[in-house]
Amino acid sequence: MFRTSFISTLVAASFALLPLGTAQATDTMTEWSAKVRNEIVENNYYPQSAINRGIEGKVKVRFEVSGSGLVKGVQITETSGSDILDAEAMRLALRVAKLPSLPEGLNQHSFVVPITFKLAEASKQGEKTKAVAENMDLKIRLG
């Protein structure tokens, strides 16, 4: 398996925040989101079997996280069309079963991570391969 990486132009996260009351809360959520992106990048791989078969695709995964950062639920919200890529997205969820604790005042959080598995032209010739985790649509739910 090859590690995946973010493409810098796609790293920006879009936030849909419920009112938290202060700019500090937004800054804290921004910091938390950056830590989560790092965890996902470090634990995301392009399956070798998909590379060998030239399979590409995009899968969207919804994570439900407790206040302590424990991943409580994972769901594929949009399939890639490939069982191999979808299964890898679910394995990613197992590898990141514990994320950083949520900012103070939040006891659960839900976000969707679209992951694009795309073989670079060089990869198709047997060189380094990457998958791209696109901008994460992070949405806070209070309660």
C-alpha positions, 0 to 999 in steps of 0.5 A: 500500500502507498501512503496518500497525501493531500494536494495543497490546493484541496486542503482548505476545509469548509466549515458550517459552524453552529453558533459557538459564541466567540472567535476563540471557539472558531479558532479552536475548531480550526485547530482541531480540524487541522489535527484531524486532517493530519490523522487522516493523511497519515493513515490513508493508503491507496490499496495495492490491488487497486493500483495493480488494476488501475482502479480510480474513484472517489468515496465519501465517508461520514465520521461521527465523533464523541467529545473525547474523539472516539469514532462512534460511527462511520458510513459511506455516504457516496460509493466510489463504485469499487469495492476495493476503494470503499473497503479501504475507506472503511479500513481508514476509519478503523485506523483513526478510531481515536481522533483528538478530543473535540474543543470544549463545549462540544460533545459530538461532531459529524463530518464527511471526508471525500477521498479521491483515489487517482493514479498519477500518470507516473504511477500507471508506469509503476512509480509513486502513487497517491490518493487525494483527500479533498476538502473535508466538509466539517459540520458541528452539531451541538448536543 
